[in-house]
């Protein structure tokens, strides 16, 4: 390396180091390792193997070695998860590398055990989600196809796992899991969202479900649906405040609809049409759609100029 290059590198090192000291909100710290995103994603894949045996990872699952298969996966997942939870708790507590962390390891172990104890319930909910997808999509040839291929089920399966960790107050890790699903599917579900049984996201791309959203049983939503906050200008002052809507049982929301606000409740059995924008509650059994203006076709044969209608004004039809 030439002296000139060494001098340039030294200047760069000093410049970047100075920025570390100046911009303290993204400065390095001495709290040891953070949770590892790559490891957490691999652990999430292992959890899906545990939830859907023989579909992912090892596909030679046999009933006679079922307990062995479960035990092998459990040991690997629990060792990994306990370590990552310990790192997350340590970072949250602001404990330096030199300080003892035995109590955090013990707490992480208890959290991990409690989480794994919830796997049967998570599987119960996911079985209803598979059924809802099969019942709700005439294009589905089998439930195997849904488990293997459907992005909606991929996203909701990871959400149901991440949500339980969120409920157990695990820092960072649930959000890493949900953003992994978001990256893969384009479906953004905050791990704090509460979702009932028989949930089906059809197609899915562009779906956003906020942290404090509540979704009942037998709910179906399509691509591009947003269950969001009416305003987030309050920033951190809104933390812990209910900001996202509630969808009661048997609600259907078609593509492109936006339903906003923590006080917004969509009543049981309501159907929300495409591209509707809602910021107020809707009563039970309603149908919300958009009135259609005339669609005019220009050019071509005069015999083939149909007059269609396009969405415009919102119309609420209560049954």
C-alpha positions as CSV (number, residue, x, y, z in Angstrom):
1,X,0.0,0.0,0.0
2,X,1.4,3.4,-1.0
3,X,1.9,6.2,1.5
4,X,-0.6,8.3,-0.4
5,X,-3.3,5.6,-0.1
6,X,-2.5,5.1,3.6
7,X,-2.9,8.8,4.2
8,X,-6.3,8.8,2.4
9,X,-7.5,5.8,4.4
10,X,-6.4,7.5,7.7
11,X,-8.4,10.6,6.8
12,X,-11.4,8.5,6.0
13,X,-11.1,6.6,9.3
14,X,-10.9,9.8,11.3
15,X,-13.8,11.2,9.4
16,X,-16.1,8.2,10.0
17,X,-14.9,7.8,13.6
18,X,-15.8,11.5,14.2
19,X,-19.3,10.8,12.8
20,X,-19.7,8.0,15.3
21,X,-19.0,10.4,18.2
22,X,-21.3,13.0,16.7
23,X,-24.3,11.0,15.6
24,X,-24.9,9.2,18.9
25,X,-28.3,7.7,18.0
26,X,-26.6,5.3,15.6
27,X,-23.3,5.1,17.4
28,X,-21.6,1.8,18.3
29,X,-22.0,0.6,21.8
30,X,-20.3,-1.8,24.2
31,X,-23.4,-3.9,25.1
32,X,-22.1,-7.0,23.3
33,X,-23.8,-8.7,20.4
34,X,-27.3,-7.8,19.3
35,X,-29.8,-10.5,18.2
36,X,-28.6,-11.9,14.9
37,X,-31.2,-11.4,12.1
38,X,-29.8,-14.3,10.0
39,X,-30.0,-16.7,12.9
40,X,-33.5,-15.6,13.8
41,X,-34.7,-16.1,10.2
42,X,-33.3,-19.6,10.2
43,X,-34.9,-20.3,13.6
44,X,-38.2,-19.1,12.1
45,X,-37.8,-21.6,9.3
46,X,-37.3,-24.3,11.9
47,X,-40.4,-23.2,13.7
48,X,-42.4,-23.6,10.5
49,X,-41.0,-27.2,10.2
50,X,-42.3,-27.8,13.7
51,X,-45.7,-26.3,12.9
52,X,-46.0,-28.0,9.5
53,X,-44.2,-31.3,9.9
54,X,-42.9,-32.9,6.6
55,X,-43.7,-29.8,4.5
56,X,-40.5,-27.9,5.1
57,X,-37.0,-29.0,5.8
58,X,-36.9,-32.8,6.3
59,X,-39.7,-34.3,4.2
60,X,-39.2,-37.9,5.3
61,X,-41.3,-37.5,8.4
62,X,-42.7,-40.8,9.7
63,X,-45.2,-41.5,12.5
64,X,-43.0,-44.1,14.1
65,X,-40.2,-41.5,14.7
66,X,-42.6,-38.6,15.4
67,X,-41.4,-38.0,19.0
68,X,-37.7,-38.1,18.0
69,X,-38.4,-35.6,15.1
70,X,-40.2,-33.2,17.5
71,X,-37.5,-33.5,20.2
72,X,-34.7,-32.9,17.7
73,X,-36.3,-29.7,16.4
74,X,-37.2,-28.6,19.9
75,X,-33.7,-28.8,21.2
76,X,-32.3,-26.8,18.3
77,X,-34.9,-24.2,18.4
78,X,-34.9,-23.7,22.2
79,X,-31.1,-23.4,22.3
80,X,-31.1,-20.8,19.5
81,X,-34.1,-18.9,20.7
82,X,-33.0,-18.7,24.4
83,X,-29.6,-17.2,23.3
84,X,-31.3,-14.7,21.0
85,X,-33.8,-13.6,23.6
86,X,-31.0,-13.2,26.1
87,X,-29.2,-10.9,23.7
88,X,-32.4,-8.9,23.1
89,X,-33.1,-8.6,26.8
90,X,-29.5,-7.6,27.5
91,X,-29.6,-4.9,24.9
92,X,-33.0,-3.6,26.1
93,X,-31.7,-3.4,29.7
94,X,-28.5,-1.7,28.7
95,X,-26.2,-4.2,30.4
96,X,-22.5,-4.0,29.5
97,X,-20.4,-7.0,28.5
98,X,-18.7,-7.0,31.9
99,X,-21.9,-7.2,34.0
100,X,-23.4,-10.5,35.0
101,X,-26.3,-11.7,32.9
102,X,-27.3,-15.0,34.5
103,X,-30.7,-13.6,35.5
104,X,-31.3,-12.6,31.9
105,X,-30.4,-16.1,30.7
106,X,-32.8,-17.6,33.2
107,X,-35.6,-15.2,32.2
108,X,-35.0,-16.0,28.5
109,X,-35.2,-19.7,29.2
110,X,-38.5,-19.2,31.0
111,X,-39.9,-17.1,28.1
112,X,-38.7,-19.7,25.6
113,X,-40.4,-22.5,27.4
114,X,-43.6,-20.6,27.7
115,X,-43.5,-19.8,24.0
116,X,-42.9,-23.4,23.0
117,X,-45.7,-24.4,25.2
118,X,-48.0,-22.3,23.0
119,X,-47.1,-24.2,19.8
120,X,-50.1,-26.5,20.0
121,X,-52.5,-23.6,20.1
122,X,-50.7,-21.8,17.3
123,X,-51.0,-25.0,15.2
124,X,-54.7,-25.1,16.0
125,X,-55.2,-21.5,14.7
126,X,-53.1,-22.2,11.6
127,X,-55.2,-25.3,10.8
128,X,-58.2,-23.0,10.7
129,X,-56.4,-20.5,8.5
130,X,-55.6,-23.3,6.0
131,X,-59.2,-24.4,6.0
132,X,-60.4,-20.8,5.4
133,X,-58.0,-20.4,2.5
134,X,-59.2,-23.7,0.9
135,X,-62.9,-22.9,1.5
136,X,-62.5,-19.3,0.2
137,X,-60.4,-19.8,-2.9
138,X,-61.9,-21.9,-5.8
139,X,-58.4,-21.9,-7.4
140,X,-57.0,-23.9,-4.6
141,X,-56.5,-27.5,-5.6
142,X,-55.6,-28.9,-2.2
143,X,-54.6,-27.8,1.3
144,X,-51.0,-28.9,0.5
145,X,-50.9,-26.3,-2.2
146,X,-52.0,-23.6,0.3
147,X,-49.3,-24.6,2.8
148,X,-46.6,-24.8,0.2
149,X,-47.5,-21.9,-2.0
150,X,-49.8,-19.2,-0.6
151,X,-48.1,-16.0,0.5
152,X,-51.1,-15.2,2.8
153,X,-50.6,-18.3,4.8
154,X,-46.8,-17.8,4.9
155,X,-47.3,-14.3,6.4
156,X,-50.0,-15.4,8.9
157,X,-48.0,-18.4,10.1
158,X,-45.0,-16.2,10.9
159,X,-47.3,-13.6,12.4
160,X,-48.9,-16.2,14.8
161,X,-45.4,-17.2,16.0
162,X,-44.1,-13.6,16.3
163,X,-47.3,-12.5,18.0
164,X,-46.8,-14.9,20.9
165,X,-43.3,-13.7,21.4
166,X,-44.6,-10.1,21.3
167,X,-47.2,-11.0,24.0
168,X,-44.3,-12.3,26.1
169,X,-42.6,-8.9,25.8
170,X,-39.6,-10.2,23.8
171,X,-37.8,-7.2,22.3
172,X,-36.7,-7.0,18.6
173,X,-37.1,-10.6,17.7
174,X,-40.9,-10.5,16.8
175,X,-40.3,-7.5,14.6
176,X,-37.4,-9.2,12.8
177,X,-39.7,-12.2,12.2
178,X,-42.6,-10.1,10.8
179,X,-40.3,-8.1,8.6
180,X,-38.8,-11.3,7.2
181,X,-42.4,-12.3,6.1
182,X,-43.0,-8.8,4.8
183,X,-39.8,-9.0,2.7
184,X,-40.9,-12.3,1.2
185,X,-44.6,-11.7,0.6
186,X,-45.2,-7.9,0.6
187,X,-47.6,-8.5,3.5
188,X,-46.9,-6.2,6.5
189,X,-48.4,-7.5,9.7
190,X,-47.2,-6.0,12.9
191,X,-46.6,-8.7,15.5
192,X,-48.8,-6.8,18.0
193,X,-52.0,-7.2,15.8
194,X,-54.6,-9.6,17.3
195,X,-56.1,-12.0,14.7
196,X,-58.8,-14.6,15.3
197,X,-59.3,-18.0,13.7
198,X,-60.1,-18.8,10.1
199,X,-58.2,-15.8,8.7
200,X,-57.6,-15.6,5.0
201,X,-55.5,-13.1,3.0
202,X,-56.1,-13.6,-0.7
203,X,-53.2,-12.7,-3.0
204,X,-51.9,-10.5,-0.3
205,X,-49.4,-8.1,-1.9
206,X,-49.6,-4.6,-0.2
207,X,-51.6,-5.7,2.8
208,X,-50.8,-3.6,5.9
209,X,-52.1,-4.5,9.4
210,X,-51.1,-2.2,12.2
211,X,-49.9,-3.0,15.7
212,X,-53.2,-2.4,17.6
213,X,-55.5,-3.8,15.0
214,X,-58.0,-6.4,16.2
215,X,-59.5,-9.0,13.7
216,X,-62.2,-11.4,14.6
217,X,-62.9,-14.9,13.3
218,X,-63.7,-15.8,9.7
219,X,-62.3,-12.6,8.3
220,X,-61.2,-12.4,4.6
221,X,-59.1,-9.6,3.1
222,X,-57.7,-9.0,-0.3
223,X,-54.5,-7.4,-1.7
224,X,-53.7,-3.8,-1.0
225,X,-55.9,-3.5,2.1
226,X,-54.7,-1.2,4.8
227,X,-55.8,-1.5,8.5
228,X,-53.9,1.6,9.6
229,X,-53.8,4.6,11.9
230,X,-55.8,7.7,11.2
231,X,-52.8,9.9,12.0
232,X,-49.3,9.2,13.5
233,X,-48.2,12.8,13.8
234,X,-48.1,12.4,17.6
235,X,-45.1,10.0,17.1
236,X,-43.9,8.3,20.3
237,X,-46.7,10.0,22.3
238,X,-49.1,7.6,20.7
239,X,-47.2,4.5,21.9
240,X,-49.6,2.2,23.7
241,X,-52.6,4.1,22.4
242,X,-55.2,2.2,20.3
243,X,-54.6,3.5,16.7
244,X,-55.9,0.8,14.4
245,X,-59.4,-0.5,13.6
246,X,-61.3,-3.5,14.7
247,X,-62.9,-5.9,12.3
248,X,-65.5,-8.1,13.9
249,X,-66.3,-11.7,12.8
250,X,-67.2,-12.6,9.2
251,X,-66.0,-9.3,7.7
252,X,-64.8,-9.3,4.0
253,X,-62.6,-6.4,2.8
254,X,-61.9,-6.2,-1.0
255,X,-58.7,-5.0,-2.6
256,X,-57.4,-1.5,-2.1
257,X,-59.7,-0.6,0.8
258,X,-58.3,1.6,3.6
259,X,-59.8,1.3,7.1
260,X,-58.2,3.7,9.6
261,X,-58.4,4.8,13.2
262,X,-58.5,3.2,16.6
263,X,-62.2,4.0,17.2
264,X,-63.2,2.5,13.9
265,X,-65.2,-0.7,14.3
266,X,-66.4,-2.7,11.3
267,X,-69.5,-4.6,12.4
268,X,-70.0,-8.4,12.1
269,X,-70.8,-9.7,8.6
270,X,-69.9,-6.4,6.8
271,X,-68.6,-6.4,3.3
272,X,-66.2,-3.5,2.4
273,X,-65.9,-2.9,-1.4
274,X,-62.7,-2.2,-3.3
275,X,-60.9,1.2,-2.9
276,X,-63.2,2.4,-0.1
277,X,-61.7,4.8,2.4
278,X,-63.2,4.4,5.9
279,X,-62.5,6.4,9.1
280,X,-65.8,5.8,10.9
281,X,-67.5,2.7,12.4
282,X,-69.8,0.7,10.2
283,X,-72.8,-1.2,11.7
284,X,-73.4,-4.9,11.6
285,X,-74.3,-6.5,8.3
286,X,-73.5,-3.5,6.1
287,X,-72.2,-3.3,2.6
288,X,-69.9,-0.4,1.8
289,X,-69.2,0.3,-1.9
290,X,-68.5,3.2,-4.2
291,X,-71.1,4.6,-6.6
292,X,-70.2,4.3,-10.2
293,X,-69.9,7.1,-12.7
294,X,-70.2,6.5,-16.5
295,X,-67.2,5.0,-18.3
296,X,-66.9,6.4,-21.8
297,X,-65.0,4.5,-24.6
298,X,-63.7,6.7,-27.5
299,X,-62.7,5.4,-31.0
300,X,-63.4,2.1,-32.5
301,X,-66.7,1.0,-34.0
302,X,-69.8,2.8,-32.9
303,X,-71.5,-0.6,-32.5
304,X,-69.0,-1.5,-29.8
305,X,-69.0,1.4,-27.4
306,X,-70.4,0.0,-24.1
307,X,-71.2,2.4,-21.3
308,X,-69.7,1.0,-18.1
309,X,-69.3,2.4,-14.7
310,X,-66.3,3.2,-12.5
311,X,-65.9,3.7,-8.8
312,X,-66.5,7.2,-7.5
313,X,-68.7,8.1,-4.5
314,X,-68.9,5.9,-1.4
315,X,-72.3,4.4,-0.7
316,X,-73.3,2.6,2.5
317,X,-76.0,0.0,2.2
318,X,-77.3,-1.4,5.5
319,X,-79.1,-4.7,5.6
